[in-house]
Amino acid sequence: MAKPNYSFEKRKKELERQKKKDEKKARKSEPNSDGSEETEGAEGQETAAEEA
């Protein structure tokens, strides 16, 4: 019977954690740099609805 390769599994988990952490960091940084665009887009939709 083959011996399980625990170091491979550990490295795989570490890579998954790092990827998830990087994605979370990217999501958090996006609204801070472009926060004004979200409010402008919402206001633009409201004015278009009011004109119609």
mmCIF entry with sequence, helices, sheets and N, C-alpha, C, O atoms, coordinates in Angstrom:
data_MODEL
# 
_entry.id   MODEL 
# 
_entity.id                         1 
_entity.type                       polymer 
_entity.pdbx_number_of_molecules   1 
# 
_entity_poly.entity_id                      1 
_entity_poly.type                           'polypeptide(L)' 
_entity_poly.nstd_linkage                   no 
_entity_poly.nstd_monomer                   no 
_entity_poly.pdbx_seq_one_letter_code       MAKPNYSFEKRKKELERQKKKDEKKARKSEPNSDGSEETEGAEGQETAAEEA 
_entity_poly.pdbx_seq_one_letter_code_can   MAKPNYSFEKRKKELERQKKKDEKKARKSEPNSDGSEETEGAEGQETAAEEA 
_entity_poly.pdbx_strand_id                 A 
# 
loop_
_entity_poly_seq.entity_id 
_entity_poly_seq.num 
_entity_poly_seq.mon_id 
_entity_poly_seq.hetero 
1 1  MET n 
1 2  ALA n 
1 3  LYS n 
1 4  PRO n 
1 5  ASN n 
1 6  TYR n 
1 7  SER n 
1 8  PHE n 
1 9  GLU n 
1 10 LYS n 
1 11 ARG n 
1 12 LYS n 
1 13 LYS n 
1 14 GLU n 
1 15 LEU n 
1 16 GLU n 
1 17 ARG n 
1 18 GLN n 
1 19 LYS n 
1 20 LYS n 
1 21 LYS n 
1 22 ASP n 
1 23 GLU n 
1 24 LYS n 
1 25 LYS n 
1 26 ALA n 
1 27 ARG n 
1 28 LYS n 
1 29 SER n 
1 30 GLU n 
1 31 PRO n 
1 32 ASN n 
1 33 SER n 
1 34 ASP n 
1 35 GLY n 
1 36 SER n 
1 37 GLU n 
1 38 GLU n 
1 39 THR n 
1 40 GLU n 
1 41 GLY n 
1 42 ALA n 
1 43 GLU n 
1 44 GLY n 
1 45 GLN n 
1 46 GLU n 
1 47 THR n 
1 48 ALA n 
1 49 ALA n 
1 50 GLU n 
1 51 GLU n 
1 52 ALA n 
# 
_struct_asym.id          A 
_struct_asym.entity_id   1 
# 
_struct_conf.conf_type_id            HELX_P 
_struct_conf.id                      HELX_P1 
_struct_conf.pdbx_PDB_helix_id       AA1 
_struct_conf.beg_label_comp_id       TYR 
_struct_conf.beg_label_asym_id       A 
_struct_conf.beg_label_seq_id        6 
_struct_conf.pdbx_beg_PDB_ins_code   ? 
_struct_conf.end_label_comp_id       GLU 
_struct_conf.end_label_asym_id       A 
_struct_conf.end_label_seq_id        51 
_struct_conf.pdbx_end_PDB_ins_code   ? 
_struct_conf.beg_auth_comp_id        TYR 
_struct_conf.beg_auth_asym_id        A 
_struct_conf.beg_auth_seq_id         6 
_struct_conf.end_auth_comp_id        GLU 
_struct_conf.end_auth_asym_id        A 
_struct_conf.end_auth_seq_id         51 
_struct_conf.pdbx_PDB_helix_class    1 
_struct_conf.details                 ? 
_struct_conf.pdbx_PDB_helix_length   46 
# 
_struct_conf_type.id          HELX_P 
_struct_conf_type.criteria    ? 
_struct_conf_type.reference   ? 
# 
loop_
_atom_site.group_PDB 
_atom_site.id 
_atom_site.type_symbol 
_atom_site.label_atom_id 
_atom_site.label_alt_id 
_atom_site.label_comp_id 
_atom_site.label_asym_id 
_atom_site.label_entity_id 
_atom_site.label_seq_id 
_atom_site.pdbx_PDB_ins_code 
_atom_site.Cartn_x 
_atom_site.Cartn_y 
_atom_site.Cartn_z 
_atom_site.occupancy 
_atom_site.B_iso_or_equiv 
_atom_site.pdbx_formal_charge 
_atom_site.auth_seq_id 
_atom_site.auth_comp_id 
_atom_site.auth_asym_id 
_atom_site.auth_atom_id 
_atom_site.pdbx_PDB_model_num 
ATOM 1   N N  . MET A 1 1  ? 0.841   -1.177 0.000   1.00 0.00 ? 1  MET A N  1 
ATOM 2   C CA . MET A 1 1  ? 0.000   0.000  0.000   1.00 0.00 ? 1  MET A CA 1 
ATOM 3   C C  . MET A 1 1  ? 0.892   1.249  0.000   1.00 0.00 ? 1  MET A C  1 
ATOM 4   O O  . MET A 1 1  ? 1.902   1.301  0.702   1.00 0.00 ? 1  MET A O  1 
ATOM 5   N N  . ALA A 1 2  ? 0.507   2.239  -0.789  1.00 0.00 ? 2  ALA A N  1 
ATOM 6   C CA . ALA A 1 2  ? 1.299   3.458  -0.914  1.00 0.00 ? 2  ALA A CA 1 
ATOM 7   C C  . ALA A 1 2  ? 1.105   4.369  0.288   1.00 0.00 ? 2  ALA A C  1 
ATOM 8   O O  . ALA A 1 2  ? 0.027   4.434  0.877   1.00 0.00 ? 2  ALA A O  1 
ATOM 9   N N  . LYS A 1 3  ? 2.157   5.055  0.628   1.00 0.00 ? 3  LYS A N  1 
ATOM 10  C CA . LYS A 1 3  ? 2.125   5.979  1.758   1.00 0.00 ? 3  LYS A CA 1 
ATOM 11  C C  . LYS A 1 3  ? 1.553   7.322  1.284   1.00 0.00 ? 3  LYS A C  1 
ATOM 12  O O  . LYS A 1 3  ? 1.967   7.815  0.234   1.00 0.00 ? 3  LYS A O  1 
ATOM 13  N N  . PRO A 1 4  ? 0.609   7.931  2.031   1.00 0.00 ? 4  PRO A N  1 
ATOM 14  C CA . PRO A 1 4  ? 0.045   9.225  1.627   1.00 0.00 ? 4  PRO A CA 1 
ATOM 15  C C  . PRO A 1 4  ? 1.110   10.334 1.648   1.00 0.00 ? 4  PRO A C  1 
ATOM 16  O O  . PRO A 1 4  ? 1.994   10.349 2.505   1.00 0.00 ? 4  PRO A O  1 
ATOM 17  N N  . ASN A 1 5  ? 1.006   11.227 0.716   1.00 0.00 ? 5  ASN A N  1 
ATOM 18  C CA . ASN A 1 5  ? 1.947   12.330 0.616   1.00 0.00 ? 5  ASN A CA 1 
ATOM 19  C C  . ASN A 1 5  ? 1.339   13.548 1.319   1.00 0.00 ? 5  ASN A C  1 
ATOM 20  O O  . ASN A 1 5  ? 0.683   14.380 0.693   1.00 0.00 ? 5  ASN A O  1 
ATOM 21  N N  . TYR A 1 6  ? 1.569   13.634 2.615   1.00 0.00 ? 6  TYR A N  1 
ATOM 22  C CA . TYR A 1 6  ? 0.970   14.696 3.409   1.00 0.00 ? 6  TYR A CA 1 
ATOM 23  C C  . TYR A 1 6  ? 1.549   16.061 3.077   1.00 0.00 ? 6  TYR A C  1 
ATOM 24  O O  . TYR A 1 6  ? 0.842   17.065 3.159   1.00 0.00 ? 6  TYR A O  1 
ATOM 25  N N  . SER A 1 7  ? 2.810   16.117 2.707   1.00 0.00 ? 7  SER A N  1 
ATOM 26  C CA . SER A 1 7  ? 3.414   17.413 2.384   1.00 0.00 ? 7  SER A CA 1 
ATOM 27  C C  . SER A 1 7  ? 2.764   18.019 1.140   1.00 0.00 ? 7  SER A C  1 
ATOM 28  O O  . SER A 1 7  ? 2.610   19.238 1.064   1.00 0.00 ? 7  SER A O  1 
ATOM 29  N N  . PHE A 1 8  ? 2.382   17.198 0.170   1.00 0.00 ? 8  PHE A N  1 
ATOM 30  C CA . PHE A 1 8  ? 1.697   17.689 -1.014  1.00 0.00 ? 8  PHE A CA 1 
ATOM 31  C C  . PHE A 1 8  ? 0.333   18.264 -0.641  1.00 0.00 ? 8  PHE A C  1 
ATOM 32  O O  . PHE A 1 8  ? -0.043  19.343 -1.100  1.00 0.00 ? 8  PHE A O  1 
ATOM 33  N N  . GLU A 1 9  ? -0.402  17.533 0.194   1.00 0.00 ? 9  GLU A N  1 
ATOM 34  C CA . GLU A 1 9  ? -1.719  18.008 0.626   1.00 0.00 ? 9  GLU A CA 1 
ATOM 35  C C  . GLU A 1 9  ? -1.605  19.313 1.402   1.00 0.00 ? 9  GLU A C  1 
ATOM 36  O O  . GLU A 1 9  ? -2.415  20.221 1.221   1.00 0.00 ? 9  GLU A O  1 
ATOM 37  N N  . LYS A 1 10 ? -0.597  19.406 2.267   1.00 0.00 ? 10 LYS A N  1 
ATOM 38  C CA . LYS A 1 10 ? -0.390  20.615 3.049   1.00 0.00 ? 10 LYS A CA 1 
ATOM 39  C C  . LYS A 1 10 ? -0.088  21.796 2.138   1.00 0.00 ? 10 LYS A C  1 
ATOM 40  O O  . LYS A 1 10 ? -0.642  22.879 2.321   1.00 0.00 ? 10 LYS A O  1 
ATOM 41  N N  . ARG A 1 11 ? 0.785   21.594 1.160   1.00 0.00 ? 11 ARG A N  1 
ATOM 42  C CA . ARG A 1 11 ? 1.136   22.670 0.217   1.00 0.00 ? 11 ARG A CA 1 
ATOM 43  C C  . ARG A 1 11 ? -0.085  23.093 -0.580  1.00 0.00 ? 11 ARG A C  1 
ATOM 44  O O  . ARG A 1 11 ? -0.285  24.284 -0.822  1.00 0.00 ? 11 ARG A O  1 
ATOM 45  N N  . LYS A 1 12 ? -0.901  22.138 -0.988  1.00 0.00 ? 12 LYS A N  1 
ATOM 46  C CA . LYS A 1 12 ? -2.108  22.452 -1.748  1.00 0.00 ? 12 LYS A CA 1 
ATOM 47  C C  . LYS A 1 12 ? -3.053  23.312 -0.916  1.00 0.00 ? 12 LYS A C  1 
ATOM 48  O O  . LYS A 1 12 ? -3.612  24.286 -1.421  1.00 0.00 ? 12 LYS A O  1 
ATOM 49  N N  . LYS A 1 13 ? -3.235  22.957 0.360   1.00 0.00 ? 13 LYS A N  1 
ATOM 50  C CA . LYS A 1 13 ? -4.093  23.747 1.241   1.00 0.00 ? 13 LYS A CA 1 
ATOM 51  C C  . LYS A 1 13 ? -3.538  25.155 1.433   1.00 0.00 ? 13 LYS A C  1 
ATOM 52  O O  . LYS A 1 13 ? -4.289  26.131 1.444   1.00 0.00 ? 13 LYS A O  1 
ATOM 53  N N  . GLU A 1 14 ? -2.211  25.253 1.587   1.00 0.00 ? 14 GLU A N  1 
ATOM 54  C CA . GLU A 1 14 ? -1.585  26.563 1.762   1.00 0.00 ? 14 GLU A CA 1 
ATOM 55  C C  . GLU A 1 14 ? -1.806  27.440 0.532   1.00 0.00 ? 14 GLU A C  1 
ATOM 56  O O  . GLU A 1 14 ? -2.085  28.632 0.660   1.00 0.00 ? 14 GLU A O  1 
ATOM 57  N N  . LEU A 1 15 ? -1.682  26.855 -0.653  1.00 0.00 ? 15 LEU A N  1 
ATOM 58  C CA . LEU A 1 15 ? -1.909  27.610 -1.883  1.00 0.00 ? 15 LEU A CA 1 
ATOM 59  C C  . LEU A 1 15 ? -3.360  28.075 -1.990  1.00 0.00 ? 15 LEU A C  1 
ATOM 60  O O  . LEU A 1 15 ? -3.622  29.198 -2.420  1.00 0.00 ? 15 LEU A O  1 
ATOM 61  N N  . GLU A 1 16 ? -4.303  27.214 -1.598  1.00 0.00 ? 16 GLU A N  1 
ATOM 62  C CA . GLU A 1 16 ? -5.713  27.589 -1.631  1.00 0.00 ? 16 GLU A CA 1 
ATOM 63  C C  . GLU A 1 16 ? -5.999  28.738 -0.665  1.00 0.00 ? 16 GLU A C  1 
ATOM 64  O O  . GLU A 1 16 ? -6.724  29.677 -0.996  1.00 0.00 ? 16 GLU A O  1 
ATOM 65  N N  . ARG A 1 17 ? -5.416  28.648 0.538   1.00 0.00 ? 17 ARG A N  1 
ATOM 66  C CA . ARG A 1 17 ? -5.597  29.718 1.523   1.00 0.00 ? 17 ARG A CA 1 
ATOM 67  C C  . ARG A 1 17 ? -5.027  31.038 1.010   1.00 0.00 ? 17 ARG A C  1 
ATOM 68  O O  . ARG A 1 17 ? -5.660  32.085 1.148   1.00 0.00 ? 17 ARG A O  1 
ATOM 69  N N  . GLN A 1 18 ? -3.828  30.991 0.416   1.00 0.00 ? 18 GLN A N  1 
ATOM 70  C CA . GLN A 1 18 ? -3.189  32.195 -0.085  1.00 0.00 ? 18 GLN A CA 1 
ATOM 71  C C  . GLN A 1 18 ? -4.006  32.804 -1.216  1.00 0.00 ? 18 GLN A C  1 
ATOM 72  O O  . GLN A 1 18 ? -4.155  34.024 -1.289  1.00 0.00 ? 18 GLN A O  1 
ATOM 73  N N  . LYS A 1 19 ? -4.534  31.964 -2.095  1.00 0.00 ? 19 LYS A N  1 
ATOM 74  C CA . LYS A 1 19 ? -5.350  32.456 -3.209  1.00 0.00 ? 19 LYS A CA 1 
ATOM 75  C C  . LYS A 1 19 ? -6.606  33.135 -2.679  1.00 0.00 ? 19 LYS A C  1 
ATOM 76  O O  . LYS A 1 19 ? -6.980  34.216 -3.135  1.00 0.00 ? 19 LYS A O  1 
ATOM 77  N N  . LYS A 1 20 ? -7.250  32.494 -1.715  1.00 0.00 ? 20 LYS A N  1 
ATOM 78  C CA . LYS A 1 20 ? -8.460  33.059 -1.124  1.00 0.00 ? 20 LYS A CA 1 
ATOM 79  C C  . LYS A 1 20 ? -8.157  34.392 -0.431  1.00 0.00 ? 20 LYS A C  1 
ATOM 80  O O  . LYS A 1 20 ? -8.932  35.344 -0.524  1.00 0.00 ? 20 LYS A O  1 
ATOM 81  N N  . LYS A 1 21 ? -7.025  34.440 0.257   1.00 0.00 ? 21 LYS A N  1 
ATOM 82  C CA . LYS A 1 21 ? -6.616  35.659 0.958   1.00 0.00 ? 21 LYS A CA 1 
ATOM 83  C C  . LYS A 1 21 ? -6.354  36.784 -0.049  1.00 0.00 ? 21 LYS A C  1 
ATOM 84  O O  . LYS A 1 21 ? -6.752  37.925 0.184   1.00 0.00 ? 21 LYS A O  1 
ATOM 85  N N  . ASP A 1 22 ? -5.692  36.470 -1.157  1.00 0.00 ? 22 ASP A N  1 
ATOM 86  C CA . ASP A 1 22 ? -5.404  37.469 -2.181  1.00 0.00 ? 22 ASP A CA 1 
ATOM 87  C C  . ASP A 1 22 ? -6.690  37.993 -2.820  1.00 0.00 ? 22 ASP A C  1 
ATOM 88  O O  . ASP A 1 22 ? -6.817  39.190 -3.075  1.00 0.00 ? 22 ASP A O  1 
ATOM 89  N N  . GLU A 1 23 ? -7.646  37.090 -3.078  1.00 0.00 ? 23 GLU A N  1 
ATOM 90  C CA . GLU A 1 23 ? -8.916  37.507 -3.662  1.00 0.00 ? 23 GLU A CA 1 
ATOM 91  C C  . GLU A 1 23 ? -9.669  38.429 -2.715  1.00 0.00 ? 23 GLU A C  1 
ATOM 92  O O  . GLU A 1 23 ? -10.254 39.423 -3.143  1.00 0.00 ? 23 GLU A O  1 
ATOM 93  N N  . LYS A 1 24 ? -9.655  38.102 -1.439  1.00 0.00 ? 24 LYS A N  1 
ATOM 94  C CA . LYS A 1 24 ? -10.327 38.925 -0.441  1.00 0.00 ? 24 LYS A CA 1 
ATOM 95  C C  . LYS A 1 24 ? -9.672  40.302 -0.361  1.00 0.00 ? 24 LYS A C  1 
ATOM 96  O O  . LYS A 1 24 ? -10.358 41.320 -0.268  1.00 0.00 ? 24 LYS A O  1 
ATOM 97  N N  . LYS A 1 25 ? -8.359  40.324 -0.397  1.00 0.00 ? 25 LYS A N  1 
ATOM 98  C CA . LYS A 1 25 ? -7.630  41.589 -0.342  1.00 0.00 ? 25 LYS A CA 1 
ATOM 99  C C  . LYS A 1 25 ? -7.961  42.436 -1.572  1.00 0.00 ? 25 LYS A C  1 
ATOM 100 O O  . LYS A 1 25 ? -8.136  43.649 -1.456  1.00 0.00 ? 25 LYS A O  1 
ATOM 101 N N  . ALA A 1 26 ? -8.048  41.815 -2.736  1.00 0.00 ? 26 ALA A N  1 
ATOM 102 C CA . ALA A 1 26 ? -8.380  42.529 -3.965  1.00 0.00 ? 26 ALA A CA 1 
ATOM 103 C C  . ALA A 1 26 ? -9.796  43.090 -3.905  1.00 0.00 ? 26 ALA A C  1 
ATOM 104 O O  . ALA A 1 26 ? -10.034 44.219 -4.336  1.00 0.00 ? 26 ALA A O  1 
ATOM 105 N N  . ARG A 1 27 ? -10.740 42.308 -3.373  1.00 0.00 ? 27 ARG A N  1 
ATOM 106 C CA . ARG A 1 27 ? -12.119 42.791 -3.246  1.00 0.00 ? 27 ARG A CA 1 
ATOM 107 C C  . ARG A 1 27 ? -12.199 43.990 -2.318  1.00 0.00 ? 27 ARG A C  1 
ATOM 108 O O  . ARG A 1 27 ? -12.925 44.947 -2.587  1.00 0.00 ? 27 ARG A O  1 
ATOM 109 N N  . LYS A 1 28 ? -11.446 43.933 -1.220  1.00 0.00 ? 28 LYS A N  1 
ATOM 110 C CA . LYS A 1 28 ? -11.487 45.025 -0.255  1.00 0.00 ? 28 LYS A CA 1 
ATOM 111 C C  . LYS A 1 28 ? -10.844 46.289 -0.819  1.00 0.00 ? 28 LYS A C  1 
ATOM 112 O O  . LYS A 1 28 ? -11.288 47.394 -0.505  1.00 0.00 ? 28 LYS A O  1 
ATOM 113 N N  . SER A 1 29 ? -9.820  46.150 -1.636  1.00 0.00 ? 29 SER A N  1 
ATOM 114 C CA . SER A 1 29 ? -9.125  47.321 -2.163  1.00 0.00 ? 29 SER A CA 1 
ATOM 115 C C  . SER A 1 29 ? -9.904  47.990 -3.293  1.00 0.00 ? 29 SER A C  1 
ATOM 116 O O  . SER A 1 29 ? -9.749  49.193 -3.500  1.00 0.00 ? 29 SER A O  1 
ATOM 117 N N  . GLU A 1 30 ? -10.723 47.268 -4.020  1.00 0.00 ? 30 GLU A N  1 
ATOM 118 C CA . GLU A 1 30 ? -11.471 47.845 -5.135  1.00 0.00 ? 30 GLU A CA 1 
ATOM 119 C C  . GLU A 1 30 ? -12.427 48.956 -4.714  1.00 0.00 ? 30 GLU A C  1 
ATOM 120 O O  . GLU A 1 30 ? -12.354 50.038 -5.297  1.00 0.00 ? 30 GLU A O  1 
ATOM 121 N N  . PRO A 1 31 ? -13.317 48.762 -3.744  1.00 0.00 ? 31 PRO A N  1 
ATOM 122 C CA . PRO A 1 31 ? -14.244 49.835 -3.386  1.00 0.00 ? 31 PRO A CA 1 
ATOM 123 C C  . PRO A 1 31 ? -13.541 51.087 -2.849  1.00 0.00 ? 31 PRO A C  1 
ATOM 124 O O  . PRO A 1 31 ? -14.045 52.193 -3.044  1.00 0.00 ? 31 PRO A O  1 
ATOM 125 N N  . ASN A 1 32 ? -12.415 50.947 -2.191  1.00 0.00 ? 32 ASN A N  1 
ATOM 126 C CA . ASN A 1 32 ? -11.706 52.098 -1.669  1.00 0.00 ? 32 ASN A CA 1 
ATOM 127 C C  . ASN A 1 32 ? -11.180 52.981 -2.786  1.00 0.00 ? 32 ASN A C  1 
ATOM 128 O O  . ASN A 1 32 ? -11.223 54.205 -2.664  1.00 0.00 ? 32 ASN A O  1 
ATOM 129 N N  . SER A 1 33 ? -10.692 52.408 -3.858  1.00 0.00 ? 33 SER A N  1 
ATOM 130 C CA . SER A 1 33 ? -10.148 53.200 -4.951  1.00 0.00 ? 33 SER A CA 1 
ATOM 131 C C  . SER A 1 33 ? -11.244 53.703 -5.887  1.00 0.00 ? 33 SER A C  1 
ATOM 132 O O  . SER A 1 33 ? -11.091 54.764 -6.492  1.00 0.00 ? 33 SER A O  1 
ATOM 133 N N  . ASP A 1 34 ? -12.333 52.974 -6.015  1.00 0.00 ? 34 ASP A N  1 
ATOM 134 C CA . ASP A 1 34 ? -13.401 53.343 -6.947  1.00 0.00 ? 34 ASP A CA 1 
ATOM 135 C C  . ASP A 1 34 ? -14.741 53.517 -6.233  1.00 0.00 ? 34 ASP A C  1 
ATOM 136 O O  . ASP A 1 34 ? -15.784 53.279 -6.843  1.00 0.00 ? 34 ASP A O  1 
ATOM 137 N N  . GLY A 1 35 ? -14.749 53.910 -5.011  1.00 0.00 ? 35 GLY A N  1 
ATOM 138 C CA . GLY A 1 35 ? -15.981 54.031 -4.245  1.00 0.00 ? 35 GLY A CA 1 
ATOM 139 C C  . GLY A 1 35 ? -16.932 55.058 -4.822  1.00 0.00 ? 35 GLY A C  1 
ATOM 140 O O  . GLY A 1 35 ? -18.149 54.900 -4.719  1.00 0.00 ? 35 GLY A O  1 
ATOM 141 N N  . SER A 1 36 ? -16.397 56.114 -5.431  1.00 0.00 ? 36 SER A N  1 
ATOM 142 C CA . SER A 1 36 ? -17.256 57.158 -5.972  1.00 0.00 ? 36 SER A CA 1 
ATOM 143 C C  . SER A 1 36 ? -18.032 56.679 -7.189  1.00 0.00 ? 36 SER A C  1 
ATOM 144 O O  . SER A 1 36 ? -19.122 57.185 -7.457  1.00 0.00 ? 36 SER A O  1 
ATOM 145 N N  . GLU A 1 37 ? -17.498 55.717 -7.932  1.00 0.00 ? 37 GLU A N  1 
ATOM 146 C CA . GLU A 1 37 ? -18.176 55.233 -9.128  1.00 0.00 ? 37 GLU A CA 1 
ATOM 147 C C  . GLU A 1 37 ? -19.474 54.510 -8.788  1.00 0.00 ? 37 GLU A C  1 
ATOM 148 O O  . GLU A 1 37 ? -20.448 54.603 -9.535  1.00 0.00 ? 37 GLU A O  1 
ATOM 149 N N  . GLU A 1 38 ? -19.495 53.796 -7.676  1.00 0.00 ? 38 GLU A N  1 
ATOM 150 C CA . GLU A 1 38 ? -20.704 53.069 -7.311  1.00 0.00 ? 38 GLU A CA 1 
ATOM 151 C C  . GLU A 1 38 ? -21.852 54.026 -7.031  1.00 0.00 ? 38 GLU A C  1 
ATOM 152 O O  . GLU A 1 38 ? -22.973 53.782 -7.478  1.00 0.00 ? 38 GLU A O  1 
ATOM 153 N N  . THR A 1 39 ? -21.606 55.095 -6.312  1.00 0.00 ? 39 THR A N  1 
ATOM 154 C CA . THR A 1 39 ? -22.680 56.031 -5.991  1.00 0.00 ? 39 THR A CA 1 
ATOM 155 C C  . THR A 1 39 ? -23.114 56.791 -7.240  1.00 0.00 ? 39 THR A C  1 
ATOM 156 O O  . THR A 1 39 ? -24.301 57.067 -7.415  1.00 0.00 ? 39 THR A O  1 
ATOM 157 N N  . GLU A 1 40 ? -22.149 57.138 -8.125  1.00 0.00 ? 40 GLU A N  1 
ATOM 158 C CA . GLU A 1 40 ? -22.510 57.845 -9.345  1.00 0.00 ? 40 GLU A CA 1 
ATOM 159 C C  . GLU A 1 40 ? -23.372 56.970 -10.243 1.00 0.00 ? 40 GLU A C  1 
ATOM 160 O O  . GLU A 1 40 ? -24.329 57.458 -10.844 1.00 0.00 ? 40 GLU A O  1 
ATOM 161 N N  . GLY A 1 41 ? -23.049 55.693 -10.344 1.00 0.00 ? 41 GLY A N  1 
ATOM 162 C CA . GLY A 1 41 ? -23.819 54.781 -11.172 1.00 0.00 ? 41 GLY A CA 1 
ATOM 163 C C  . GLY A 1 41 ? -25.244 54.647 -10.658 1.00 0.00 ? 41 GLY A C  1 
ATOM 164 O O  . GLY A 1 41 ? -26.183 54.590 -11.452 1.00 0.00 ? 41 GLY A O  1 
ATOM 165 N N  . ALA A 1 42 ? -25.417 54.595 -9.353  1.00 0.00 ? 42 ALA A N  1 
ATOM 166 C CA . ALA A 1 42 ? -26.741 54.478 -8.763  1.00 0.00 ? 42 ALA A CA 1 
ATOM 167 C C  . ALA A 1 42 ? -27.541 55.757 -9.006  1.00 0.00 ? 42 ALA A C  1 
ATOM 168 O O  . ALA A 1 42 ? -28.736 55.701 -9.298  1.00 0.00 ? 42 ALA A O  1 
ATOM 169 N N  . GLU A 1 43 ? -26.887 56.898 -8.885  1.00 0.00 ? 43 GLU A N  1 
ATOM 170 C CA . GLU A 1 43 ? -27.578 58.165 -9.128  1.00 0.00 ? 43 GLU A CA 1 
ATOM 171 C C  . GLU A 1 43 ? -27.972 58.288 -10.588 1.00 0.00 ? 43 GLU A C  1 
ATOM 172 O O  . GLU A 1 43 ? -29.052 58.792 -10.898 1.00 0.00 ? 43 GLU A O  1 
ATOM 173 N N  . GLY A 1 44 ? -27.115 57.835 -11.484 1.00 0.00 ? 44 GLY A N  1 
ATOM 174 C CA . GLY A 1 44 ? -27.412 57.888 -12.907 1.00 0.00 ? 44 GLY A CA 1 
ATOM 175 C C  . GLY A 1 44 ? -28.626 57.037 -13.253 1.00 0.00 ? 44 GLY A C  1 
ATOM 176 O O  . GLY A 1 44 ? -29.418 57.423 -14.112 1.00 0.00 ? 44 GLY A O  1 
ATOM 177 N N  . GLN A 1 45 ? -28.788 55.908 -12.614 1.00 0.00 ? 45 GLN A N  1 
ATOM 178 C CA . GLN A 1 45 ? -29.935 55.065 -12.853 1.00 0.00 ? 45 GLN A CA 1 
ATOM 179 C C  . GLN A 1 45 ? -31.204 55.717 -12.331 1.00 0.00 ? 45 GLN A C  1 
ATOM 180 O O  . GLN A 1 45 ? -32.254 55.622 -12.965 1.00 0.00 ? 45 GLN A O  1 
ATOM 181 N N  . GLU A 1 46 ? -31.120 56.370 -11.193 1.00 0.00 ? 46 GLU A N  1 
ATOM 182 C CA . GLU A 1 46 ? -32.297 57.039 -10.626 1.00 0.00 ? 46 GLU A CA 1 
ATOM 183 C C  . GLU A 1 46 ? -32.761 58.181 -11.532 1.00 0.00 ? 46 GLU A C  1 
ATOM 184 O O  . GLU A 1 46 ? -33.960 58.342 -11.761 1.00 0.00 ? 46 GLU A O  1 
ATOM 185 N N  . THR A 1 47 ? -31.820 58.972 -12.045 1.00 0.00 ? 47 THR A N  1 
ATOM 186 C CA . THR A 1 47 ? -32.198 60.104 -12.891 1.00 0.00 ? 47 THR A CA 1 
ATOM 187 C C  . THR A 1 47 ? -32.802 59.600 -14.202 1.00 0.00 ? 47 THR A C  1 
ATOM 188 O O  . THR A 1 47 ? -33.723 60.225 -14.727 1.00 0.00 ? 47 THR A O  1 
ATOM 189 N N  . ALA A 1 48 ? -32.311 58.498 -14.733 1.00 0.00 ? 48 ALA A N  1 
ATOM 190 C CA . ALA A 1 48 ? -32.868 57.947 -15.962 1.00 0.00 ? 48 ALA A CA 1 
ATOM 191 C C  . ALA A 1 48 ? -34.295 57.453 -15.707 1.00 0.00 ? 48 ALA A C  1 
ATOM 192 O O  . ALA A 1 48 ? -35.158 57.590 -16.574 1.00 0.00 ? 48 ALA A O  1 
ATOM 193 N N  . ALA A 1 49 ? -34.547 56.890 -14.542 1.00 0.00 ? 49 ALA A N  1 
ATOM 194 C CA . ALA A 1 49 ? -35.877 56.417 -14.221 1.00 0.00 ? 49 ALA A CA 1 
ATOM 195 C C  . ALA A 1 49 ? -36.837 57.595 -14.022 1.00 0.00 ? 49 ALA A C  1 
ATOM 196 O O  . ALA A 1 49 ? -38.003 57.522 -14.408 1.00 0.00 ? 49 ALA A O  1 
ATOM 197 N N  . GLU A 1 50 ? -36.347 58.660 -13.429 1.00 0.00 ? 50 GLU A N  1 
ATOM 198 C CA . GLU A 1 50 ? -37.185 59.832 -13.192 1.00 0.00 ? 50 GLU A CA 1 
ATOM 199 C C  . GLU A 1 50 ? -37.564 60.502 -14.508 1.00 0.00 ? 50 GLU A C  1 
ATOM 200 O O  . GLU A 1 50 ? -38.688 60.983 -14.652 1.00 0.00 ? 50 GLU A O  1 
ATOM 201 N N  . GLU A 1 51 ? -36.630 60.540 -15.481 1.00 0.00 ? 51 GLU A N  1 
ATOM 202 C CA . GLU A 1 51 ? -36.906 61.169 -16.765 1.00 0.00 ? 51 GLU A CA 1 
ATOM 203 C C  . GLU A 1 51 ? -37.932 60.390 -17.575 1.00 0.00 ? 51 GLU A C  1 
ATOM 204 O O  . GLU A 1 51 ? -38.681 60.979 -18.354 1.00 0.00 ? 51 GLU A O  1 
ATOM 205 N N  . ALA A 1 52 ? -37.974 59.094 -17.404 1.00 0.00 ? 52 ALA A N  1 
ATOM 206 C CA . ALA A 1 52 ? -38.900 58.251 -18.165 1.00 0.00 ? 52 ALA A CA 1 
ATOM 207 C C  . ALA A 1 52 ? -40.252 58.364 -17.596 1.00 0.00 ? 52 ALA A C  1 
ATOM 208 O O  . ALA A 1 52 ? -41.185 57.732 -18.091 1.00 0.00 ? 52 ALA A O  1 
# 
